[in-house]
Amino acid sequence: MESVFFDQSAGTFADLGLKKSTVKHLEAVGYLHPSEIQQKFIPPAVTGADCLGQSQTGTGKTAAFMLPVIERLGEPTQDPQALVLCPTRELSEQVAEETRKLCKDDIDIVVVVGGRPLRNQMKQVEQGVDIVVGTPGRVIDLFKRKSLSFEGLKTVVLDEADRMLDIGFRPDMEYILKNCPKDRQTLLLSATLPPEVERLSSRFMRDPIRIDISVKDVTSNSVDQFFCTVDNHRKLGLLVKLLRKEQPQQAIVFCRTRRKADELYNKFKSRIKQVAALHGDLPQAKRDRVMQSFRDRKVRLLIATDIVGRGIDVGGISHIINYDIPEHSDDYVHRVGRAGRLSSDFKGRAFTFVTQDQGGELTRIEMLVNRMIPEYKFEDFDSFEPRKRRHV
């Protein structure tokens, strides 16, 4: 696999090989200067090459892969020319929303995800579509029902490939890729490159060009990171203390389970008006309302699980609090990367609660981000239950 680092001095989208009409439209909607991943990813991708980009959410990766997709669309046909696979409904909706901003009104985009009426999505696709964005399971549903054809696909995008593999989509991803045209372009985006992602790329990509935005650079440059050692039953008290001291503009509290997310939400809803929970047990319409309220800054404290939290791509998040240390080290990068996107001189802050038996998990995270994470202590808070003296 070839590793390429393109010239980062390109100051505008006009320098990246895009059509003049595309650049003019981007300027009209406020896209003036490309981010690092866009500078590196767009030039090879727009030529039709397979590309593997290592970049996390919040770095401009959606525009990095969707602009080449848009550029390579031909004359409108009945069948889609591009397919974008995402791990969650929320991320699918988000990708589609940004793509509509990037392109003109004459390009048809349809989102196909679970939790929405299947027949409506079938009808939309059957009426003709240029780009389909969706989750693997629903894409397969429509394909097997003959509503969705892969025959005309020029490009397939795997967005957040590592997360799709984490939550069990490997068989679905492989099924889709096996049924796509052999001469298609494949674009793969992933925050991390575990062996499973490397195996997927080696099987289904043709001499992919690797575009690398280092994980450790992203997490260390945009976010100040800390850990707090605490007994499990004292986490709530520590969270209250931390919120009072930090006074976050907008924060996400990550939990491992839906039950814990609901538990924390019920604890805080009487104390804080602008609080909401977000997890997979909520109806889709409710999740959509919560996400919109968070984007509109009507929700200041969002308590979320990893699977749903992966669809959150909102600028201006000042704090990330890992109430539960992530089960997988890779998820730490995805969580923490959501902070510090307000401006180039704004740093977010991330706090991870670590119990005394989770030292090994913290070490694995430090190895992944290639830095020692300092401990953060409160002098006036007892993080541990005092040991009882033994009487003899």
N, C-alpha and C positions, 0 to 999 in steps of 0.2 A: 504494500500500500504506500503510495507516494505521499509524503508530507510536504505541504506547501504553505509558505507564509507570504502572502501578497503584500505589495507596497501599502503601508498604512498611511501614506501621505495624501491619499486621495481625499479631497476636501468636499466633493459634492457627488451626487448620484450620477451626474453626467460623466464622471470619470470611470464608471464601472461597467461600461459596455451596454447600457440600457438605451432603448429607443428615445429619440427626442420627445416624442409625444408622451411617453411614460414619465420622463423627467419633469416635463412641464406640468403634468397632472400631480406628481408628487409635491412639487413646489406649491401648487395651488392649495393642497390639503395640509401643508405644514411640514412635509418631510424635506429638510434642507441638507442636513449633514449625516452621512452614514455612520453607524456605529462600527466598532472593530469587526464584529462577526459579519456585518453586512459588507464591509470593505473586502474581507477575505473570501467570503462564501459566494457572493453574487457573480464575480467575473468567471470562475470556472463553471458554475452551475448554469449560467445563461448560455453557455456553449453546448450544453447537453451532456456534460460529463457527470458520472456518478460521484457524489460528494458525501463525505461523512464529517459532520461538524460537531465538535465537542464544545457545547455552550449551554449555559443554564438559562432558565426563564428570566426575563427582565433585561436581557442584553440586546434586544432587537432581533432575535432569531426568527420571529414569524415573518417579518418583512424580508429577511435574508433568504428564506426558502420560497416565499410566495411570489416575490417579484420575478425570479427566473421562471416560475410556473406560469405566471401571467404572460411573460414575454414569449413563451414558447407555444402558447395557444394558437391554433390555426383557425380556419373558418368554422363557424358554429356547426355542430353536428348533433344528431339525436343523442348519441352516447357521450359520456364524460371523457374529457381528455386528460384530466388530472384527478388523483385520489389522494387525500390527506388522512392518515390514520392518527388518532389521538387516544390517550389512555382514559379520558373522562369526558362526560357530556359538557361540563363547564369549559374545559379547554377547547373542545370542538366548537362550541358557540363563540368563544373568544377569537379563535383563529379565523372563523368565517367573518366575524364582525370587522376585524382588522383588514382582512382581504378586501372587503367591500369598500373600505376607505382607499385602499391602494389601487384599485382598478376602476374603470369607468362603468357606467350603469348598464352597458350592453353585455356584460358578462354575468351569466347565471350561476349562482352558488347555492347548493342545497346541503343542509346539515341533516345527517341521518344518525340518530342516537337512540338508545333505549330510554324508556320513560316518557316517550312521546308517541302519539297515535301512529301505528305502522302504516295504515292505509293512506294517510295524508302524505307520508314520506314517499311511499310507492308512487302515488299520483304525481308528486312533484318531479321525481326522477324520470318517470315515463313521459312527461311532457317535454323533456329535453333539458340538458344541463351541461355546463362547461366544466365545473369543478364540484366534486363531492367531498365533503369533510365529515368524518364520523368516527365512531368507535368500531373496533373490529367485529364485534358480535352482530351489531345491527347491519353493518356492511354485508356480512355473509348472509344474513336473513334476506336481504333484498336481492343479492346475487342468486341465491338458490331458488327464489321465487320468480326469477327471470325478469325482475323489474330493473335491475342494474346490470349493465354489461361492462366487462373489463376490456373488450376487444379494441376500443379506440384510445386506450390510455397511453399517453406520451410520457407522463411523469407520475411516480408514486412517491409520496413523502411519508416517512415514519417519524413523527414528532414525539419527543420524549420516549425514545425507544427503550431506554433502560427501565422506565417506569411501567411501560406496557408489559415488559417481560416479568417484572417484579410481581405484578398482580395477575399473572397467569394467562396472558394473551398470546404466548408463543405459538401454540397450535393454530390459532386463528390467523396470526400474522403470516405464518408459513403457508397456510392454505390459500390465503389471498395472493401472496407473492407467486406461488406456483401456478396460479390461474391467470396471471397477468402476462401481457406480451413479453417475449424474451428480449426484445430490443428497446424496452422502455428505459427511461432514466429513473434511477432511484436516488433519493436524497434522504439521508438519515441524520437526525439531530438527537443528541443525547448529552445530558449533563456529565455523565460518567461513562467510562468504557469498560465495564466488567467483561469477563470472558464470554458471557452469553451474547452480548452485543457484538463482540468481535466475530463470534461464530456465525451470527446472523448475517453480518456484512460479507463475510467470506463466501457464504453460500449463495447469496442473492444479489450481490453487487458486482459490477464489472470494473476491475482496477480502480477502485474509488480513490479519489483525492481526499486526504485528511486535512481538515481545517481546524486548528486547535486553539481554543481560547482556554487557557489553563484554569482548572478549577481553583487551584490555590491562589492564583492572582485575583480572581473574581471575588472570592470570599474574604480575602484579607484586605483588599484595597477599599472595599465599599462598606464593610461592616466591622465594628468593634465587637469582638466575641469574648464571652466570659462563661465560666461554669460556677454553679453554686452547689456545694455538698449539703445534703439535707436528708433527714429521715423521711420516709414515704408519707407518714401521717402528719408531717409538719409542712408539706408542700403548699397547702392552701394558705397557711399563715404567711409563708415566705412570698407567695404570689401577691397577696394583698400588700405586704410591706414593699415589695418591688414596684408595684404600680403606683403606690403613693409617692415613693421617692422619685421615680423616673418621669412620671406624668407624661406618658407617651401621647404623641399626636394621634397615632393610629397603630394598633398592635394586633398581632395574631398570636394566640396561645395554642400550641399544638399538643394534642393528646394522642395516645396510641389507639384508644377505643372510643366507639360512639357513646358507650355508657358513661365513660369519664367526661366526655365533652358535654353531655347533657347534665351530668352532676355539677360541673363547674358553672354551666349556664344558669342552673337553678339557684346556685349560691349567689351569683352576681346580679341577677336580673332585678332584685329589689334594691341593690346598692347603686347600680349604674344603669341609666336609661338607654344609653347607646351601646348595648351589648347584644350579640346574637351568636347562635350555634350553627355550624355547618357540617353535616355528615351524610352518609349514604342512606340513612333511614328516613330522611326527610323527603316528602313528595317533591318532584321536580319543580313544580310551580313555586313552592316555598323556597327551594334552594336558589332559584332564579331571583326571587325578590330579595333574599338576603345578600346575594352577590351584587345586585344593583345598588342596594343601600350602602354596601361597603364601598363601592366605587364612588358613590355620591357623597361619601364622608358622613352619612347619617348614622353609620355604625362605626364606633371608635375601637371597640374591643370585639374581636372575632375569635371564637373558640372552635377549632376545626380539627378534623382528622387528616391524615396524610393523603388518602386517596382523593378526597374532595378538595383538599387544600392545594393539590397540584394544579387545579384550574384557576388559581388566584394569580393574576398578573396585574397588579395595581401599583402605580407609582405613589411615593409619599408615605409608605409604611415605615414608621420610625423604629419600631421594636418587634422582634421575634422572641417569643418565650417558649422554650421547649419544656413544657410542664412534665412531659415524659420524654426521656432520651429516646431518639428514634430507634426502632427495631433494627433497621438496616442503616449502616453508616452513610450510604449514598443519599438517603433521605435528608441527612443533616445539611448537605449542600443545597438541596432543593428548598428546604425550609429557610435556611439563613439567607439564601440569595434573594429572598423577597423583600429584604430591608435595604434601605440606603439608595433608593432610586429617585429621590426627589430632585437632586441636581448633582453636578460633578463634585461640588465641594461639601455635599451633605453626607454624613456617615450615619448609617443605621447602627443599632445596638442589638445584640443577640445574647440571650441568657439561657443556659441549659441546666436544668435541675438534675443532679446526679446523686443517687443513693450510694451508700458506702460499698455496696457489692457490685457497683457498675463501673469500677475503675478501668476494667479491661475494655469496655465499650467506648469510654472516653478516649482511651489510648488509640483505638482503631480510628476514631474520628480525627484525632490529631495527626495520625499518619496519613490519612486521606487528604487533609487540607495542608499538610506539610508545615505545620506550625504548632507551637505550644499554646494552649488556651489558658489564660490566667484565671485564677480563682477570684471570685467576687464575694466579699464577706460583709455582713451587717454587724456592727459592734453591739447593737442593742436588740439582737434577735438570736434566740437559742435554736439552732438548726437541729439539735439532737436532744433526745430524751436523756436527762441525767441518769447515770447508772445508779442502780440501787445498791446500797452496801449490804454485803452478806453478813449476817449475824451468826456468830459461832458460840 
